[in-house]
Amino acid sequence: MAFLAVLVLALSANSATAIEVYRNNGFLSNSNSMRPDMVAHMLTKVADEWKSQAHVFIMDSCKTSGSSAVCKDAPNAFAETCSKVAGAIVQGSDGVLSAAKEYMGNVCGQKSLAGWHLSACLAFSNAVTGKMSASSEVNRGNTRATAKACAGLWSEFVNKQEKEENEQKIADQKAAEKMEADAAAEAAKRAAAKAEEARQEAEAEKQAKAQADAEIATAQQKAEEEKAKVQQEAEEKMNEAAKLEKKAEETPEDEKLNETPTVPVPPVEMPADDQKEALEKAAAEKAAADAQAAEILRVRAANMKAAEDALKAAEDALKAKEAKEKAEAKAEADAALVPDPDM
């Protein structure tokens, strides 16, 4: 576990201590003792810290006021940690470029590394080995190279994190727009359904009104016919009573004049009592006829009044129903146009 010890100490001690550990344990001499899987596990935690530091650095607050302590601490903390780990790689490999590449290839090739952790491991390996020269002696003493490697790696992490943040913002905005569009479409769908329901109700109301109007017209026609019948019967009764009255008032001489002359017959005078009885009978028959005609007219008038009252009540009820249904339909249509606050 020589190289693991080097990296652990690189994060917790100074570079001299790390180099001393390396020199006492060797590097790449025993592949089992280096445990690339343990180093890969450690790098995942380091990479997560680096990602968090880059995230802090690209926040809007740091963009507008980068002089705050938090904004300055993020790149400084990254540079310190990266320099220690990069220095451990260089010193642990004794400055040999091929050894550093081989070992980092084993570390980054571990199955435990995937996604962001794998890309961070590869980026770190490329940044460090990319700044190493062919001279192991130069590499061991060139701390500026590791500093440049870490500076380039920081820029890469920041750019990548900023790109991911922007992509996430765009994705969130699109999701919000889609949600808003879906809500608007659903509201429009509900409004259309309510409009169709209102149309069907209006059509049903129109048909019901037409039927009611037809029934009212039929009732009015029947009432008119009944009225005409009553008037006709009353006129007939009055005519009959007038005939009876005229007949009762006629004298024998009038009857004689109205008779068709045939064979002359001697005049027969009606006794006074009989004549009085005939007049009284005619008067009684006329009074009865008048009373009967008046009763018929009264009953017919009452029936007509009842029919007219029923028609008026039906018309008033129909108008009230129409007004109520129109008010309810308008209220439902207005409610359908109000946006749902839960959507």
PEDABEL-V249168 format. One record per helix or strand of 2 or more residues. SS is the DSSP state (H for helix, E for strand). FROM is the first residue (numbers start at 1). LEN is the number of residues. Records with the same first field share a line. If there is no record, write none. Layout:
SS->FROM-LEN  FROM-LEN
This chain:
H->2-11  15-11  31-4  36-22  60-5  69-24  97-12  116-15  136-6  143-107  252-7  272-66
